[in-house]
């Protein structure tokens, strides 16, 4: 891949897109292209078509999506299904029609069935029913995966899908109402340290989860960019999981919180375990680098440096 190749990163201001941008810049790629949602509405087919005609990117990395937590997914199923399909359909079909040979589609581990065996293998896709609370988002992402697969099959183009595990890192969402477990915990422990209070957490702490530092995910994207991967779908993760209780203890240590941890067992635990099988990426030569504690330390440092902006805009 030539360092002057024109690479368009959709969603380049988000946590994943910005990490991909940083990783590419670090490797010397100097012709990166990004558009904010006000500059380019990815839901609008004509705008996306005009963008491809005008800008002529050679590679597309799709990190754009309408995202939200369980509450948002459950309350607003239509936009989570429709807007995500609009975004990816316009980008994928537009890229195909523009003659773009390489497209990297980024999704989520929620594409796999709710009760699939652990660890989650790529071949488990569409073998059973989805988790009801986020099936609308998952269905949209599955459509994107299968669209890229169809293009590989019919047109022999290098369109590949990467499915990350739970990501965290710089530019994450730290809002206590809408964020995921790791950034929410990090903020809770930080504020409890300042206020000299205990931390109250949902559930029993026994469920197991896998986490990946977002910059490691970005390295996987660069790997997919610089190599032609032989299959259409790959899991991206650490291949290791820990209990929520262990996660809480790591975050407590990193933040320096001295109080107690109270587990509210009246609240739900969620899925007992969610672990990705990452052997296919490992066989190709890609593996994660950042251990969880190091990643949490980096994320907490970033959080402290940007805390005023985080609080001001209520990300």
C-alpha positions as CSV (number, residue, x, y, z in Angstrom):
1,X,0.0,0.0,0.0
2,X,1.5,3.3,-1.1
3,X,1.8,5.9,1.6
4,X,0.2,8.4,-0.8
5,X,-2.9,6.3,-1.3
6,X,-6.0,8.4,-0.7
7,X,-7.8,6.7,2.2
8,X,-11.2,7.9,3.3
9,X,-12.1,7.2,7.0
10,X,-15.8,7.6,7.7
11,X,-16.5,8.5,11.4
12,X,-13.0,9.9,11.7
13,X,-13.9,12.0,14.8
14,X,-15.2,9.0,16.8
15,X,-13.2,6.8,19.1
16,X,-12.5,4.1,16.5
17,X,-12.1,6.4,13.5
18,X,-9.8,8.8,15.3
19,X,-7.6,5.8,16.4
20,X,-7.4,4.5,12.8
21,X,-6.4,8.0,11.7
22,X,-3.6,8.2,14.3
23,X,-2.4,4.7,13.4
24,X,-2.2,5.5,9.7
25,X,-0.5,8.9,10.3
26,X,2.1,7.1,12.5
27,X,2.9,4.7,9.7
28,X,3.4,7.6,7.3
29,X,0.2,7.6,5.3
30,X,-0.2,11.3,4.3
31,X,-3.3,11.4,2.1
32,X,-6.1,10.8,4.6
33,X,-9.6,12.1,4.1
34,X,-12.3,12.7,6.7
35,X,-15.6,14.5,6.7
36,X,-17.8,15.5,9.6
37,X,-21.5,14.8,9.7
38,X,-22.2,18.4,8.9
39,X,-19.9,18.3,5.8
40,X,-21.3,15.0,4.5
41,X,-24.5,13.3,5.6
42,X,-23.8,9.6,5.0
43,X,-27.5,8.8,5.2
44,X,-28.0,10.8,2.0
45,X,-27.3,8.6,-1.1
46,X,-26.8,11.6,-3.4
47,X,-24.4,13.3,-1.1
48,X,-22.3,10.2,-0.8
49,X,-22.3,9.6,-4.5
50,X,-21.2,13.2,-5.2
51,X,-18.5,12.8,-2.5
52,X,-17.1,9.7,-4.3
53,X,-17.2,11.5,-7.6
54,X,-15.4,14.6,-6.3
55,X,-12.9,13.3,-3.9
56,X,-12.1,9.9,-5.6
57,X,-10.8,8.0,-2.6
58,X,-8.9,4.8,-3.4
59,X,-9.6,3.0,-0.1
60,X,-12.6,3.3,2.3
61,X,-12.5,2.4,6.0
62,X,-16.0,2.5,7.4
63,X,-16.0,3.4,11.1
64,X,-19.2,5.4,11.0
65,X,-22.4,4.3,12.8
66,X,-25.3,5.4,14.9
67,X,-24.5,3.9,18.3
68,X,-25.9,3.9,21.7
69,X,-26.5,1.8,24.8
70,X,-29.2,-0.7,25.6
71,X,-31.8,2.0,26.5
72,X,-31.4,3.9,23.2
73,X,-31.4,0.7,21.2
74,X,-34.5,-0.6,22.9
75,X,-36.4,2.7,22.7
76,X,-35.4,3.8,19.1
77,X,-35.3,0.6,17.1
78,X,-36.1,2.2,13.7
79,X,-33.3,4.7,13.5
80,X,-30.8,2.1,14.8
81,X,-31.8,-0.2,12.0
82,X,-32.5,2.2,9.2
83,X,-29.8,4.9,9.7
84,X,-27.1,2.3,10.1
85,X,-28.2,0.6,6.9
86,X,-28.4,3.9,5.1
87,X,-24.9,4.8,6.2
88,X,-23.3,1.5,5.2
89,X,-25.3,0.9,2.1
90,X,-24.4,4.3,0.7
91,X,-20.8,3.9,1.5
92,X,-20.5,0.3,0.2
93,X,-22.6,0.6,-2.9
94,X,-21.0,4.0,-3.7
95,X,-17.5,2.5,-3.3
96,X,-18.4,-0.4,-5.6
97,X,-19.9,1.9,-8.3
98,X,-16.8,4.2,-8.0
99,X,-14.5,1.3,-8.7
100,X,-12.9,1.2,-5.3
101,X,-11.0,-2.1,-4.9
102,X,-10.5,-2.1,-1.1
103,X,-13.1,-1.5,1.6
104,X,-12.8,-2.3,5.4
105,X,-16.2,-2.5,7.2
106,X,-16.1,-2.3,11.0
107,X,-18.9,-3.8,13.1
108,X,-19.5,-5.2,16.5
109,X,-19.5,-8.5,18.4
110,X,-23.3,-8.1,18.9
111,X,-23.8,-9.6,15.4
112,X,-23.4,-13.0,16.9
113,X,-26.4,-15.0,18.4
114,X,-27.2,-14.3,22.0
115,X,-26.7,-17.9,23.1
116,X,-23.8,-18.8,20.8
117,X,-21.1,-21.1,22.3
118,X,-18.1,-19.3,23.8
119,X,-15.7,-18.2,22.5
120,X,-17.5,-16.7,19.6
121,X,-16.3,-18.0,16.2
122,X,-16.9,-16.2,12.9
123,X,-18.9,-19.2,11.6
124,X,-21.5,-18.7,14.4
125,X,-23.0,-15.8,12.4
126,X,-26.7,-16.3,11.7
127,X,-26.9,-19.6,13.5
128,X,-29.4,-18.5,16.1
129,X,-31.5,-15.5,17.4
130,X,-29.9,-12.2,18.5
131,X,-29.9,-10.4,21.8
132,X,-33.3,-8.6,21.7
133,X,-32.0,-5.4,23.3
134,X,-29.7,-4.5,20.4
135,X,-31.0,-6.7,17.5
136,X,-31.8,-3.6,15.4
137,X,-28.2,-2.4,15.4
138,X,-26.9,-6.0,15.0
139,X,-29.2,-6.6,12.0
140,X,-27.9,-3.5,10.3
141,X,-24.3,-4.6,10.9
142,X,-25.0,-8.1,9.7
143,X,-26.4,-6.6,6.5
144,X,-23.1,-4.7,6.0
145,X,-21.0,-7.9,6.6
146,X,-23.1,-9.9,4.1
147,X,-23.0,-7.0,1.5
148,X,-19.3,-6.9,1.6
149,X,-19.2,-10.7,1.3
150,X,-21.5,-10.6,-1.7
151,X,-19.2,-8.1,-3.4
152,X,-16.2,-10.3,-2.7
153,X,-18.0,-13.3,-4.2
154,X,-19.5,-11.6,-7.3
155,X,-16.9,-8.9,-8.1
156,X,-13.8,-10.4,-6.5
157,X,-13.0,-7.1,-4.7
158,X,-11.1,-6.9,-1.4
159,X,-14.0,-5.9,0.8
160,X,-13.5,-7.3,4.4
161,X,-15.3,-7.0,7.7
162,X,-13.6,-6.7,11.1
163,X,-15.7,-7.3,14.2
164,X,-14.1,-5.9,17.4
165,X,-14.8,-6.9,21.0
166,X,-15.6,-4.3,23.7
167,X,-13.4,-1.3,22.8
168,X,-12.2,1.5,25.1
169,X,-9.6,4.3,25.0
170,X,-9.1,7.9,24.0
171,X,-12.2,9.8,22.9
172,X,-14.5,7.2,24.6
173,X,-17.9,8.1,25.9
174,X,-17.7,8.8,29.7
175,X,-21.3,9.9,30.2
176,X,-22.7,7.8,33.1
177,X,-26.1,7.5,31.4
178,X,-25.0,6.3,28.0
179,X,-21.5,4.9,28.2
180,X,-20.3,1.3,28.3
181,X,-19.1,-0.5,31.4
182,X,-15.3,0.4,31.4
183,X,-15.5,4.2,30.8
184,X,-18.5,4.4,33.1
185,X,-16.6,2.6,35.9
186,X,-13.5,4.8,35.3
187,X,-15.6,7.9,35.8
188,X,-17.4,6.6,38.8
189,X,-14.2,5.6,40.6
190,X,-12.6,9.0,39.7
191,X,-15.5,11.0,41.1
192,X,-15.7,8.7,44.2
193,X,-12.1,9.4,44.8
194,X,-12.6,13.1,44.7
195,X,-15.7,12.9,46.9
196,X,-14.2,10.3,49.3
197,X,-17.2,7.9,48.8
198,X,-17.8,4.3,48.1
199,X,-18.6,3.1,44.5
200,X,-21.9,1.3,43.8
201,X,-21.9,-1.0,40.8
202,X,-24.6,-3.1,39.1
203,X,-24.9,-6.8,39.5
204,X,-22.7,-9.4,41.2
205,X,-19.4,-8.7,39.4
206,X,-19.3,-12.3,38.2
207,X,-20.0,-11.9,34.4
208,X,-16.9,-12.1,32.2
209,X,-16.0,-9.6,29.5
210,X,-13.3,-9.1,27.0
211,X,-11.8,-5.7,26.4
212,X,-9.5,-4.3,23.7
213,X,-7.6,-0.9,23.7
214,X,-8.9,1.0,20.7
215,X,-5.4,1.7,19.4
216,X,-4.9,-2.1,19.1
217,X,-8.1,-2.2,17.0
218,X,-6.7,0.5,14.8
219,X,-3.5,-1.6,14.2
220,X,-5.8,-4.5,13.1
221,X,-7.4,-2.1,10.6
222,X,-3.9,-1.1,9.3
223,X,-3.0,-4.8,9.0
224,X,-6.2,-5.4,6.9
225,X,-5.3,-2.4,4.8
226,X,-1.8,-3.5,4.1
227,X,-2.7,-7.2,3.5
228,X,-5.3,-9.0,1.4
229,X,-7.1,-11.1,4.0
230,X,-8.4,-14.4,2.5
231,X,-11.8,-14.5,4.2
232,X,-14.7,-12.0,4.5
233,X,-15.1,-11.8,8.3
234,X,-12.6,-11.6,11.2
235,X,-13.0,-11.2,14.9
236,X,-10.6,-8.6,16.5
237,X,-10.0,-8.9,20.3
238,X,-7.5,-10.0,22.9
239,X,-8.9,-13.5,23.2
240,X,-8.9,-13.1,27.0
241,X,-11.6,-12.1,29.4
242,X,-11.9,-11.1,33.1
243,X,-14.8,-10.8,35.6
244,X,-16.4,-7.4,36.0
245,X,-15.2,-7.6,39.6
246,X,-11.6,-7.9,38.5
247,X,-12.1,-5.0,36.1
248,X,-13.4,-2.9,38.9
249,X,-10.4,-3.7,41.0
250,X,-8.0,-2.7,38.2
251,X,-9.8,0.6,37.7
252,X,-9.9,1.3,41.4
253,X,-6.1,0.7,41.6
254,X,-5.4,2.9,38.5
255,X,-7.6,5.8,39.7
256,X,-6.3,5.6,43.3
257,X,-9.8,5.3,44.8
258,X,-9.5,4.3,48.5
259,X,-13.2,3.6,49.4
260,X,-15.2,0.4,49.2
261,X,-17.1,-1.3,46.3
262,X,-20.7,-2.1,46.8
263,X,-22.3,-4.6,44.4
264,X,-26.1,-4.0,43.9
265,X,-27.2,-7.6,43.3
266,X,-30.8,-6.4,42.7
267,X,-29.6,-5.1,39.3
268,X,-29.1,-7.4,36.3
269,X,-25.8,-9.0,35.4
270,X,-26.5,-9.3,31.7
271,X,-24.9,-12.1,29.6
272,X,-22.7,-14.3,31.8
273,X,-19.8,-14.4,29.3
274,X,-18.9,-12.8,26.0
275,X,-15.5,-13.8,24.5
276,X,-14.3,-13.6,20.9
277,X,-12.3,-16.4,19.2
278,X,-9.5,-14.4,17.6
279,X,-7.5,-17.4,16.2
280,X,-8.1,-16.4,12.6
281,X,-6.5,-13.0,12.9
282,X,-3.7,-14.6,15.0
283,X,-3.0,-17.2,12.3
284,X,-2.5,-14.3,9.8
285,X,0.0,-12.7,12.1
286,X,-2.0,-10.0,14.0
287,X,-2.3,-10.0,17.8
288,X,-3.2,-7.3,20.4
289,X,-0.4,-5.5,22.2
290,X,-1.9,-3.5,25.1
291,X,-2.6,-5.4,28.3
292,X,-5.8,-4.2,30.1
293,X,-4.1,-2.4,33.0
294,X,-1.8,-0.5,30.7
295,X,-4.7,0.5,28.5
296,X,-6.8,1.6,31.5
297,X,-3.8,3.7,32.7
298,X,-3.5,5.4,29.2
299,X,-7.3,6.0,29.1
300,X,-7.3,7.5,32.6
301,X,-4.5,9.8,31.7
302,X,-6.3,11.0,28.6
303,X,-9.5,11.4,30.7
304,X,-7.8,13.6,33.2
305,X,-6.2,15.7,30.5
306,X,-9.6,16.2,28.8
307,X,-11.9,16.2,31.7
308,X,-13.1,19.8,31.4
309,X,-14.2,19.2,27.8
310,X,-15.8,15.9,28.6
311,X,-17.9,17.4,31.4
312,X,-18.7,20.5,29.3
313,X,-20.1,18.7,26.3
314,X,-21.5,15.7,28.2
315,X,-20.2,13.2,25.6
